[in-house]
Amino acid sequence: MLITGACGRGCRVGRDLGLDGVVDHFTLSGDEAGWLQNKTGATRLGFAVQLKF
């Protein structure tokens, strides 16, 4: 899987992570999961997404 992002001048930057890399990148760590305990609903989802990007 190729993960891409935009740099400051409209160019595209990417790296091929493979399945294991994608899972590692987008899986919450124990500490990150702990930060979500007091959040609910859309707030929880939004906070989780912000942690990973």
CHARMM internal coordinates of N, CA and C (Angstrom, degrees):
IC EDIT
DIST 1 N 1 CA 1.4568
DIST 1 CA 1 C 1.5185
ANGL 1 N 1 CA 1 C 108.18
DIST 1 C 2 N 1.3066
ANGL 1 CA 1 C 2 N 116.31
DIHE 1 N 1 CA 1 C 2 N 135.27
DIST 2 N 2 CA 1.4568
ANGL 1 C 2 N 2 CA 122.07
DIHE 1 CA 1 C 2 N 2 CA 179.85
DIST 2 CA 2 C 1.5177
ANGL 2 N 2 CA 2 C 109.46
DIHE 1 C 2 N 2 CA 2 C -100.25
DIST 2 C 3 N 1.3236
ANGL 2 CA 2 C 3 N 116.25
DIHE 2 N 2 CA 2 C 3 N 121.11
DIST 3 N 3 CA 1.4593
ANGL 2 C 3 N 3 CA 121.92
DIHE 2 CA 2 C 3 N 3 CA 177.27
DIST 3 CA 3 C 1.5224
ANGL 3 N 3 CA 3 C 106.88
DIHE 2 C 3 N 3 CA 3 C -98.19
DIST 3 C 4 N 1.3263
ANGL 3 CA 3 C 4 N 117.17
DIHE 3 N 3 CA 3 C 4 N 124.69
DIST 4 N 4 CA 1.4626
ANGL 3 C 4 N 4 CA 120.42
DIHE 3 CA 3 C 4 N 4 CA -178.43
DIST 4 CA 4 C 1.5113
ANGL 4 N 4 CA 4 C 110.66
DIHE 3 C 4 N 4 CA 4 C -122.68
DIST 4 C 5 N 1.3008
ANGL 4 CA 4 C 5 N 115.21
DIHE 4 N 4 CA 4 C 5 N 155.85
DIST 5 N 5 CA 1.4580
ANGL 4 C 5 N 5 CA 122.31
DIHE 4 CA 4 C 5 N 5 CA 176.04
DIST 5 CA 5 C 1.5136
ANGL 5 N 5 CA 5 C 108.18
DIHE 4 C 5 N 5 CA 5 C -148.97
DIST 5 C 6 N 1.2861
ANGL 5 CA 5 C 6 N 117.31
DIHE 5 N 5 CA 5 C 6 N 164.05
DIST 6 N 6 CA 1.4615
ANGL 5 C 6 N 6 CA 121.38
DIHE 5 CA 5 C 6 N 6 CA -179.28
DIST 6 CA 6 C 1.5254
ANGL 6 N 6 CA 6 C 109.56
DIHE 5 C 6 N 6 CA 6 C -97.12
DIST 6 C 7 N 1.3062
ANGL 6 CA 6 C 7 N 116.81
DIHE 6 N 6 CA 6 C 7 N 137.46
DIST 7 N 7 CA 1.4648
ANGL 6 C 7 N 7 CA 120.22
DIHE 6 CA 6 C 7 N 7 CA 173.80
DIST 7 CA 7 C 1.5274
ANGL 7 N 7 CA 7 C 108.26
DIHE 6 C 7 N 7 CA 7 C -94.77
DIST 7 C 8 N 1.2918
ANGL 7 CA 7 C 8 N 117.90
DIHE 7 N 7 CA 7 C 8 N 179.91
DIST 8 N 8 CA 1.4566
ANGL 7 C 8 N 8 CA 122.72
DIHE 7 CA 7 C 8 N 8 CA -172.35
DIST 8 CA 8 C 1.5123
ANGL 8 N 8 CA 8 C 115.93
DIHE 7 C 8 N 8 CA 8 C -59.60
DIST 8 C 9 N 1.3321
ANGL 8 CA 8 C 9 N 119.40
DIHE 8 N 8 CA 8 C 9 N -24.21
DIST 9 N 9 CA 1.4682
ANGL 8 C 9 N 9 CA 120.64
DIHE 8 CA 8 C 9 N 9 CA -173.52
DIST 9 CA 9 C 1.5215
ANGL 9 N 9 CA 9 C 112.78
DIHE 8 C 9 N 9 CA 9 C -113.35
DIST 9 C 10 N 1.3126
ANGL 9 CA 9 C 10 N 117.87
DIHE 9 N 9 CA 9 C 10 N 24.91
DIST 10 N 10 CA 1.4521
ANGL 9 C 10 N 10 CA 119.87
DIHE 9 CA 9 C 10 N 10 CA 177.01
DIST 10 CA 10 C 1.5190
ANGL 10 N 10 CA 10 C 114.48
DIHE 9 C 10 N 10 CA 10 C 83.37
DIST 10 C 11 N 1.3297
ANGL 10 CA 10 C 11 N 118.71
DIHE 10 N 10 CA 10 C 11 N 1.77
DIST 11 N 11 CA 1.4523
ANGL 10 C 11 N 11 CA 119.58
DIHE 10 CA 10 C 11 N 11 CA 176.93
DIST 11 CA 11 C 1.5224
ANGL 11 N 11 CA 11 C 109.19
DIHE 10 C 11 N 11 CA 11 C -80.94
DIST 11 C 12 N 1.3144
ANGL 11 CA 11 C 12 N 117.01
DIHE 11 N 11 CA 11 C 12 N 165.43
DIST 12 N 12 CA 1.4597
ANGL 11 C 12 N 12 CA 120.66
DIHE 11 CA 11 C 12 N 12 CA -179.32
DIST 12 CA 12 C 1.5185
ANGL 12 N 12 CA 12 C 109.20
DIHE 11 C 12 N 12 CA 12 C -114.55
DIST 12 C 13 N 1.3116
ANGL 12 CA 12 C 13 N 114.76
DIHE 12 N 12 CA 12 C 13 N 137.56
DIST 13 N 13 CA 1.4515
ANGL 12 C 13 N 13 CA 122.11
DIHE 12 CA 12 C 13 N 13 CA -179.74
DIST 13 CA 13 C 1.5155
ANGL 13 N 13 CA 13 C 106.90
DIHE 12 C 13 N 13 CA 13 C -119.43
DIST 13 C 14 N 1.3176
ANGL 13 CA 13 C 14 N 118.37
DIHE 13 N 13 CA 13 C 14 N 136.95
DIST 14 N 14 CA 1.4494
ANGL 13 C 14 N 14 CA 119.37
DIHE 13 CA 13 C 14 N 14 CA -179.35
DIST 14 CA 14 C 1.5101
ANGL 14 N 14 CA 14 C 111.66
DIHE 13 C 14 N 14 CA 14 C -151.44
DIST 14 C 15 N 1.3317
ANGL 14 CA 14 C 15 N 114.88
DIHE 14 N 14 CA 14 C 15 N 163.46
DIST 15 N 15 CA 1.4562
ANGL 14 C 15 N 15 CA 120.59
DIHE 14 CA 14 C 15 N 15 CA 174.96
DIST 15 CA 15 C 1.5089
ANGL 15 N 15 CA 15 C 108.12
DIHE 14 C 15 N 15 CA 15 C -148.44
DIST 15 C 16 N 1.3050
ANGL 15 CA 15 C 16 N 116.18
DIHE 15 N 15 CA 15 C 16 N 142.61
DIST 16 N 16 CA 1.4540
ANGL 15 C 16 N 16 CA 121.42
DIHE 15 CA 15 C 16 N 16 CA 179.56
DIST 16 CA 16 C 1.5185
ANGL 16 N 16 CA 16 C 108.09
DIHE 15 C 16 N 16 CA 16 C -88.35
DIST 16 C 17 N 1.3339
ANGL 16 CA 16 C 17 N 117.19
DIHE 16 N 16 CA 16 C 17 N 109.43
DIST 17 N 17 CA 1.4493
ANGL 16 C 17 N 17 CA 121.84
DIHE 16 CA 16 C 17 N 17 CA -175.42
DIST 17 CA 17 C 1.5211
ANGL 17 N 17 CA 17 C 113.55
DIHE 16 C 17 N 17 CA 17 C -89.78
DIST 17 C 18 N 1.2963
ANGL 17 CA 17 C 18 N 118.72
DIHE 17 N 17 CA 17 C 18 N -26.34
DIST 18 N 18 CA 1.4520
ANGL 17 C 18 N 18 CA 121.14
DIHE 17 CA 17 C 18 N 18 CA -171.80
DIST 18 CA 18 C 1.5243
ANGL 18 N 18 CA 18 C 109.49
DIHE 17 C 18 N 18 CA 18 C 75.84
DIST 18 C 19 N 1.3213
ANGL 18 CA 18 C 19 N 116.74
DIHE 18 N 18 CA 18 C 19 N 170.14
DIST 19 N 19 CA 1.4547
ANGL 18 C 19 N 19 CA 120.80
DIHE 18 CA 18 C 19 N 19 CA -176.41
DIST 19 CA 19 C 1.5272
ANGL 19 N 19 CA 19 C 111.97
DIHE 18 C 19 N 19 CA 19 C -62.17
DIST 19 C 20 N 1.3313
ANGL 19 CA 19 C 20 N 117.75
DIHE 19 N 19 CA 19 C 20 N -45.65
DIST 20 N 20 CA 1.4664
ANGL 19 C 20 N 20 CA 120.07
DIHE 19 CA 19 C 20 N 20 CA -179.70
DIST 20 CA 20 C 1.5266
ANGL 20 N 20 CA 20 C 111.41
DIHE 19 C 20 N 20 CA 20 C -62.55
DIST 20 C 21 N 1.3128
ANGL 20 CA 20 C 21 N 117.67
DIHE 20 N 20 CA 20 C 21 N -38.39
DIST 21 N 21 CA 1.4561
ANGL 20 C 21 N 21 CA 121.42
DIHE 20 CA 20 C 21 N 21 CA 178.66
DIST 21 CA 21 C 1.5114
ANGL 21 N 21 CA 21 C 112.47
DIHE 20 C 21 N 21 CA 21 C -65.43
DIST 21 C 22 N 1.3308
ANGL 21 CA 21 C 22 N 116.18
DIHE 21 N 21 CA 21 C 22 N -39.47
DIST 22 N 22 CA 1.4646
ANGL 21 C 22 N 22 CA 120.65
DIHE 21 CA 21 C 22 N 22 CA 178.72
DIST 22 CA 22 C 1.5288
ANGL 22 N 22 CA 22 C 109.83
DIHE 21 C 22 N 22 CA 22 C -65.83
DIST 22 C 23 N 1.3312
ANGL 22 CA 22 C 23 N 116.56
DIHE 22 N 22 CA 22 C 23 N -44.35
DIST 23 N 23 CA 1.4671
ANGL 22 C 23 N 23 CA 120.41
DIHE 22 CA 22 C 23 N 23 CA 178.93
DIST 23 CA 23 C 1.5217
ANGL 23 N 23 CA 23 C 109.87
DIHE 22 C 23 N 23 CA 23 C -61.51
DIST 23 C 24 N 1.3302
ANGL 23 CA 23 C 24 N 117.68
DIHE 23 N 23 CA 23 C 24 N -46.08
DIST 24 N 24 CA 1.4663
ANGL 23 C 24 N 24 CA 121.29
DIHE 23 CA 23 C 24 N 24 CA 179.04
DIST 24 CA 24 C 1.5237
ANGL 24 N 24 CA 24 C 111.51
DIHE 23 C 24 N 24 CA 24 C -61.53
DIST 24 C 25 N 1.3194
ANGL 24 CA 24 C 25 N 117.00
DIHE 24 N 24 CA 24 C 25 N -40.25
DIST 25 N 25 CA 1.4707
ANGL 24 C 25 N 25 CA 121.38
DIHE 24 CA 24 C 25 N 25 CA -176.67
DIST 25 CA 25 C 1.5269
ANGL 25 N 25 CA 25 C 112.40
DIHE 24 C 25 N 25 CA 25 C -68.63
DIST 25 C 26 N 1.3394
ANGL 25 CA 25 C 26 N 116.73
DIHE 25 N 25 CA 25 C 26 N -39.76
DIST 26 N 26 CA 1.4578
ANGL 25 C 26 N 26 CA 120.56
DIHE 25 CA 25 C 26 N 26 CA -172.43
DIST 26 CA 26 C 1.5294
ANGL 26 N 26 CA 26 C 114.77
DIHE 25 C 26 N 26 CA 26 C -101.26
DIST 26 C 27 N 1.3325
ANGL 26 CA 26 C 27 N 118.85
DIHE 26 N 26 CA 26 C 27 N 1.48
DIST 27 N 27 CA 1.4626
ANGL 26 C 27 N 27 CA 121.72
DIHE 26 CA 26 C 27 N 27 CA 177.79
DIST 27 CA 27 C 1.5272
ANGL 27 N 27 CA 27 C 109.30
DIHE 26 C 27 N 27 CA 27 C -91.11
DIST 27 C 28 N 1.3257
ANGL 27 CA 27 C 28 N 116.48
DIHE 27 N 27 CA 27 C 28 N 132.87
DIST 28 N 28 CA 1.4590
ANGL 27 C 28 N 28 CA 120.84
DIHE 27 CA 27 C 28 N 28 CA 179.30
DIST 28 CA 28 C 1.5233
ANGL 28 N 28 CA 28 C 110.47
DIHE 27 C 28 N 28 CA 28 C -72.22
DIST 28 C 29 N 1.3207
ANGL 28 CA 28 C 29 N 116.11
DIHE 28 N 28 CA 28 C 29 N 138.34
DIST 29 N 29 CA 1.4648
ANGL 28 C 29 N 29 CA 120.87
DIHE 28 CA 28 C 29 N 29 CA 174.32
DIST 29 CA 29 C 1.5285
ANGL 29 N 29 CA 29 C 108.41
DIHE 28 C 29 N 29 CA 29 C -76.22
DIST 29 C 30 N 1.3232
ANGL 29 CA 29 C 30 N 116.67
DIHE 29 N 29 CA 29 C 30 N 171.98
DIST 30 N 30 CA 1.4570
ANGL 29 C 30 N 30 CA 120.68
DIHE 29 CA 29 C 30 N 30 CA 178.23
DIST 30 CA 30 C 1.5128
ANGL 30 N 30 CA 30 C 112.24
DIHE 29 C 30 N 30 CA 30 C -59.66
DIST 30 C 31 N 1.3285
ANGL 30 CA 30 C 31 N 117.16
DIHE 30 N 30 CA 30 C 31 N -42.70
DIST 31 N 31 CA 1.4655
ANGL 30 C 31 N 31 CA 121.01
DIHE 30 CA 30 C 31 N 31 CA 178.24
DIST 31 CA 31 C 1.5277
ANGL 31 N 31 CA 31 C 111.07
DIHE 30 C 31 N 31 CA 31 C -63.37
DIST 31 C 32 N 1.3283
ANGL 31 CA 31 C 32 N 116.38
DIHE 31 N 31 CA 31 C 32 N -44.10
DIST 32 N 32 CA 1.4687
ANGL 31 C 32 N 32 CA 120.23
DIHE 31 CA 31 C 32 N 32 CA -179.41
DIST 32 CA 32 C 1.5307
ANGL 32 N 32 CA 32 C 110.50
DIHE 31 C 32 N 32 CA 32 C -64.18
DIST 32 C 33 N 1.3170
ANGL 32 CA 32 C 33 N 117.62
DIHE 32 N 32 CA 32 C 33 N -41.71
DIST 33 N 33 CA 1.4653
ANGL 32 C 33 N 33 CA 120.92
DIHE 32 CA 32 C 33 N 33 CA 178.40
DIST 33 CA 33 C 1.5291
ANGL 33 N 33 CA 33 C 110.31
DIHE 32 C 33 N 33 CA 33 C -62.44
DIST 33 C 34 N 1.3237
ANGL 33 CA 33 C 34 N 117.17
DIHE 33 N 33 CA 33 C 34 N -36.37
DIST 34 N 34 CA 1.4563
ANGL 33 C 34 N 34 CA 121.05
DIHE 33 CA 33 C 34 N 34 CA 177.86
DIST 34 CA 34 C 1.5201
ANGL 34 N 34 CA 34 C 112.50
DIHE 33 C 34 N 34 CA 34 C -63.02
DIST 34 C 35 N 1.3237
ANGL 34 CA 34 C 35 N 116.58
DIHE 34 N 34 CA 34 C 35 N -33.90
DIST 35 N 35 CA 1.4636
ANGL 34 C 35 N 35 CA 121.00
DIHE 34 CA 34 C 35 N 35 CA -179.97
DIST 35 CA 35 C 1.5312
ANGL 35 N 35 CA 35 C 111.75
DIHE 34 C 35 N 35 CA 35 C -67.14
DIST 35 C 36 N 1.3407
ANGL 35 CA 35 C 36 N 117.26
DIHE 35 N 35 CA 35 C 36 N -17.44
DIST 36 N 36 CA 1.4663
ANGL 35 C 36 N 36 CA 121.25
DIHE 35 CA 35 C 36 N 36 CA -177.84
DIST 36 CA 36 C 1.5202
ANGL 36 N 36 CA 36 C 113.15
DIHE 35 C 36 N 36 CA 36 C -91.25
DIST 36 C 37 N 1.3184
ANGL 36 CA 36 C 37 N 118.81
DIHE 36 N 36 CA 36 C 37 N -8.20
DIST 37 N 37 CA 1.4609
ANGL 36 C 37 N 37 CA 121.42
DIHE 36 CA 36 C 37 N 37 CA -172.47
DIST 37 CA 37 C 1.5243
ANGL 37 N 37 CA 37 C 113.87
DIHE 36 C 37 N 37 CA 37 C -58.93
DIST 37 C 38 N 1.3015
ANGL 37 CA 37 C 38 N 118.50
DIHE 37 N 37 CA 37 C 38 N -35.34
DIST 38 N 38 CA 1.4678
ANGL 37 C 38 N 38 CA 119.98
DIHE 37 CA 37 C 38 N 38 CA -177.29
DIST 38 CA 38 C 1.5284
ANGL 38 N 38 CA 38 C 112.88
DIHE 37 C 38 N 38 CA 38 C -94.04
DIST 38 C 39 N 1.3256
ANGL 38 CA 38 C 39 N 117.52
DIHE 38 N 38 CA 38 C 39 N 12.30
DIST 39 N 39 CA 1.4633
ANGL 38 C 39 N 39 CA 121.42
DIHE 38 CA 38 C 39 N 39 CA -179.67
DIST 39 CA 39 C 1.5295
ANGL 39 N 39 CA 39 C 108.91
DIHE 38 C 39 N 39 CA 39 C -110.91
DIST 39 C 40 N 1.3269
ANGL 39 CA 39 C 40 N 117.04
DIHE 39 N 39 CA 39 C 40 N 153.27
DIST 40 N 40 CA 1.4635
ANGL 39 C 40 N 40 CA 121.37
DIHE 39 CA 39 C 40 N 40 CA 179.54
DIST 40 CA 40 C 1.5243
ANGL 40 N 40 CA 40 C 110.42
DIHE 39 C 40 N 40 CA 40 C -135.01
DIST 40 C 41 N 1.3169
ANGL 40 CA 40 C 41 N 115.60
DIHE 40 N 40 CA 40 C 41 N 158.67
DIST 41 N 41 CA 1.4635
ANGL 40 C 41 N 41 CA 123.30
DIHE 40 CA 40 C 41 N 41 CA 172.26
DIST 41 CA 41 C 1.5176
ANGL 41 N 41 CA 41 C 114.66
DIHE 40 C 41 N 41 CA 41 C 53.91
DIST 41 C 42 N 1.3286
ANGL 41 CA 41 C 42 N 114.74
DIHE 41 N 41 CA 41 C 42 N -135.44
DIST 42 N 42 CA 1.4597
ANGL 41 C 42 N 42 CA 121.63
DIHE 41 CA 41 C 42 N 42 CA -176.53
DIST 42 CA 42 C 1.5254
ANGL 42 N 42 CA 42 C 111.44
DIHE 41 C 42 N 42 CA 42 C -62.98
DIST 42 C 43 N 1.3219
ANGL 42 CA 42 C 43 N 117.24
DIHE 42 N 42 CA 42 C 43 N -31.06
DIST 43 N 43 CA 1.4631
ANGL 42 C 43 N 43 CA 120.26
DIHE 42 CA 42 C 43 N 43 CA 178.46
DIST 43 CA 43 C 1.5279
ANGL 43 N 43 CA 43 C 110.23
DIHE 42 C 43 N 43 CA 43 C -62.73
DIST 43 C 44 N 1.3184
ANGL 43 CA 43 C 44 N 116.07
DIHE 43 N 43 CA 43 C 44 N -41.15
DIST 44 N 44 CA 1.4662
ANGL 43 C 44 N 44 CA 121.37
DIHE 43 CA 43 C 44 N 44 CA 179.91
DIST 44 CA 44 C 1.5314
ANGL 44 N 44 CA 44 C 110.23
DIHE 43 C 44 N 44 CA 44 C -64.49
DIST 44 C 45 N 1.3156
ANGL 44 CA 44 C 45 N 116.56
DIHE 44 N 44 CA 44 C 45 N -47.53
DIST 45 N 45 CA 1.4621
ANGL 44 C 45 N 45 CA 120.68
DIHE 44 CA 44 C 45 N 45 CA 179.48
DIST 45 CA 45 C 1.5169
ANGL 45 N 45 CA 45 C 111.42
DIHE 44 C 45 N 45 CA 45 C -61.95
DIST 45 C 46 N 1.3333
ANGL 45 CA 45 C 46 N 117.08
DIHE 45 N 45 CA 45 C 46 N -46.83
DIST 46 N 46 CA 1.4633
ANGL 45 C 46 N 46 CA 121.20
DIHE 45 CA 45 C 46 N 46 CA -179.88
DIST 46 CA 46 C 1.5207
ANGL 46 N 46 CA 46 C 112.09
DIHE 45 C 46 N 46 CA 46 C -60.97
DIST 46 C 47 N 1.3176
ANGL 46 CA 46 C 47 N 116.52
DIHE 46 N 46 CA 46 C 47 N -41.31
DIST 47 N 47 CA 1.4661
ANGL 46 C 47 N 47 CA 120.56
DIHE 46 CA 46 C 47 N 47 CA 179.84
DIST 47 CA 47 C 1.5266
ANGL 47 N 47 CA 47 C 110.23
DIHE 46 C 47 N 47 CA 47 C -66.29
DIST 47 C 48 N 1.3331
ANGL 47 CA 47 C 48 N 117.26
DIHE 47 N 47 CA 47 C 48 N -41.98
DIST 48 N 48 CA 1.4733
ANGL 47 C 48 N 48 CA 121.40
DIHE 47 CA 47 C 48 N 48 CA 178.61
DIST 48 CA 48 C 1.5227
ANGL 48 N 48 CA 48 C 111.24
DIHE 47 C 48 N 48 CA 48 C -61.48
DIST 48 C 49 N 1.3162
ANGL 48 CA 48 C 49 N 116.21
DIHE 48 N 48 CA 48 C 49 N -42.86
DIST 49 N 49 CA 1.4731
ANGL 48 C 49 N 49 CA 120.56
DIHE 48 CA 48 C 49 N 49 CA 179.53
DIST 49 CA 49 C 1.5285
ANGL 49 N 49 CA 49 C 110.00
DIHE 48 C 49 N 49 CA 49 C -63.63
DIST 49 C 50 N 1.3213
ANGL 49 CA 49 C 50 N 117.56
DIHE 49 N 49 CA 49 C 50 N -42.38
DIST 50 N 50 CA 1.4638
ANGL 49 C 50 N 50 CA 120.70
DIHE 49 CA 49 C 50 N 50 CA 178.90
DIST 50 CA 50 C 1.5196
ANGL 50 N 50 CA 50 C 111.60
DIHE 49 C 50 N 50 CA 50 C -63.64
DIST 50 C 51 N 1.3131
ANGL 50 CA 50 C 51 N 117.91
DIHE 50 N 50 CA 50 C 51 N -33.98
DIST 51 N 51 CA 1.4688
ANGL 50 C 51 N 51 CA 121.01
DIHE 50 CA 50 C 51 N 51 CA 178.81
DIST 51 CA 51 C 1.5319
ANGL 51 N 51 CA 51 C 111.21
DIHE 50 C 51 N 51 CA 51 C -63.21
DIST 51 C 52 N 1.3168
ANGL 51 CA 51 C 52 N 117.08
DIHE 51 N 51 CA 51 C 52 N -34.03
DIST 52 N 52 CA 1.4570
ANGL 51 C 52 N 52 CA 120.68
DIHE 51 CA 51 C 52 N 52 CA -173.68
DIST 52 CA 52 C 1.5253
ANGL 52 N 52 CA 52 C 113.66
DIHE 51 C 52 N 52 CA 52 C -92.52
DIST 52 C 53 N 1.3282
ANGL 52 CA 52 C 53 N 118.62
DIHE 52 N 52 CA 52 C 53 N -9.76
DIST 53 N 53 CA 1.4767
ANGL 52 C 53 N 53 CA 119.69
DIHE 52 CA 52 C 53 N 53 CA 179.82
DIST 53 CA 53 C 1.4755
ANGL 53 N 53 CA 53 C 111.71
DIHE 52 C 53 N 53 CA 53 C -116.81
END
COOR INIT
IC SEED 1 N 1 CA 1 C
IC BUILD
